[in-house]
Amino acid sequence: MTVTLNLKPEVEAGLLAKAQEVGLTVEAFALAVLEGAILPTMPKGLPSEERATAFEAWSAGHSVTQPLSDNAVSRDAIYESPAPRGDRAEAVRRMLEFGEKHNLSLGEPITRVLLHDGHRY
């Protein structure tokens, strides 16, 4: 069957770009996308060449993503602080200013008092 489509210029440009991304002609890419939408499941028992063609058609409908950098998946990146030190220092400074402005005091740390009280018993 032959089908003629009148595409908007932006759709045509997107179709061309996607086809080039996956290394197919526009016709092959459009056919793969249509087959993937209409025949989403692959019946068992197909010959290996047909399975490969069906898989390529299915995968052609997905966008290509950039892999993560080695740093992004490193152990150091997992335990990195989300806020830079400058932001933390600024937050502490603002808290201290707030305490001074409103005459707030933490006094002696409560942990030390409780620890010493515990030694008496």
C-alpha positions as CSV (number, residue, x, y, z in Angstrom):
1,M,0.0,0.0,0.0
2,T,1.2,3.5,-0.8
3,V,0.3,6.4,1.5
4,T,0.9,10.1,0.8
5,L,1.1,12.3,3.8
6,N,1.0,16.1,3.9
7,L,3.2,17.0,6.8
8,K,3.7,20.4,8.5
9,P,7.2,21.7,8.0
10,E,8.1,21.3,11.7
11,V,6.9,17.7,11.6
12,E,8.9,17.0,8.5
13,A,12.0,18.5,10.0
14,G,11.5,16.4,13.2
15,L,11.0,13.3,11.2
16,L,14.2,13.9,9.2
17,A,16.2,14.7,12.3
18,K,15.0,11.5,14.1
19,A,15.7,9.3,11.1
20,Q,19.2,10.8,10.9
21,E,19.7,10.1,14.7
22,V,19.1,6.4,14.2
23,G,20.8,6.2,10.8
24,L,17.8,5.3,8.7
25,T,16.2,6.9,5.7
26,V,13.0,8.9,6.3
27,E,10.9,6.2,4.7
28,A,12.5,3.4,6.7
29,F,12.2,5.4,9.9
30,A,8.5,6.3,9.3
31,L,7.7,2.6,8.4
32,A,9.5,1.5,11.6
33,V,7.5,3.9,13.7
34,L,4.2,2.9,12.1
35,E,5.0,-0.8,12.5
36,G,6.0,-0.2,16.1
37,A,2.7,1.6,16.8
38,I,0.5,-1.0,15.0
39,L,2.4,-4.2,15.8
40,P,3.7,-3.5,19.3
41,T,4.1,-7.1,20.3
42,M,6.4,-9.6,18.6
43,P,4.9,-13.1,18.2
44,K,7.0,-16.0,19.3
45,G,8.6,-18.2,16.7
46,L,9.5,-15.6,14.2
47,P,12.7,-16.2,12.3
48,S,15.7,-14.3,13.7
49,E,15.8,-11.8,10.8
50,E,12.2,-10.9,11.3
51,R,12.7,-10.6,15.0
52,A,15.7,-8.3,14.4
53,T,13.6,-6.1,12.0
54,A,10.8,-5.9,14.5
55,F,13.2,-5.0,17.3
56,E,14.7,-2.2,15.1
57,A,11.3,-0.9,14.3
58,W,10.3,-0.9,18.0
59,S,13.6,0.8,19.0
60,A,13.4,3.4,16.3
61,G,10.5,5.0,18.0
62,H,12.5,5.8,21.1
63,S,14.7,8.8,21.5
64,V,18.5,8.5,21.9
65,T,19.8,9.7,25.3
66,Q,23.2,10.8,26.2
67,P,25.1,8.4,28.6
68,L,25.9,9.7,32.1
69,S,29.5,10.8,32.7
70,D,31.8,8.7,34.9
71,N,31.7,11.4,37.5
72,A,27.9,11.3,37.6
73,V,27.9,7.7,38.6
74,S,30.9,7.7,40.9
75,R,30.8,7.0,44.6
76,D,32.0,10.6,45.3
77,A,29.0,12.0,43.4
78,I,26.6,10.0,45.6
79,Y,27.9,11.4,48.8
80,E,28.6,14.9,47.6
81,S,26.9,17.7,49.5
82,P,24.0,19.2,47.5
83,A,24.8,22.7,48.7
84,P,28.1,24.4,48.2
85,R,30.0,25.3,51.3
86,G,29.5,29.0,50.6
87,D,25.8,28.6,51.0
88,R,26.1,26.8,54.3
89,A,28.5,29.4,55.7
90,E,26.1,32.1,54.6
91,A,23.1,30.3,56.3
92,V,25.1,30.0,59.6
93,R,26.0,33.7,59.5
94,R,22.4,34.7,59.0
95,M,21.3,32.4,61.8
96,L,23.8,34.0,64.2
97,E,22.8,37.5,63.2
98,F,19.1,36.5,63.8
99,G,20.0,35.2,67.3
100,E,21.9,38.3,68.1
101,K,19.2,40.6,66.8
102,H,16.5,38.8,68.9
103,N,18.7,38.2,72.0
104,L,18.5,34.4,71.6
105,S,21.1,32.2,73.2
106,L,21.6,28.4,73.2
107,G,23.3,28.8,76.5
108,E,25.4,25.8,77.7
109,P,24.8,22.8,75.4
110,I,22.1,20.6,77.1
111,T,24.0,17.4,76.1
112,R,27.0,18.3,78.3
113,V,24.7,19.0,81.3
114,L,22.9,15.8,80.9
115,L,26.1,13.9,80.5
116,H,27.6,15.3,83.7
117,D,24.3,14.6,85.6
118,G,24.5,11.0,84.4
119,H,27.9,10.6,85.9
120,R,26.6,11.5,89.4
121,Y,24.5,8.4,89.6
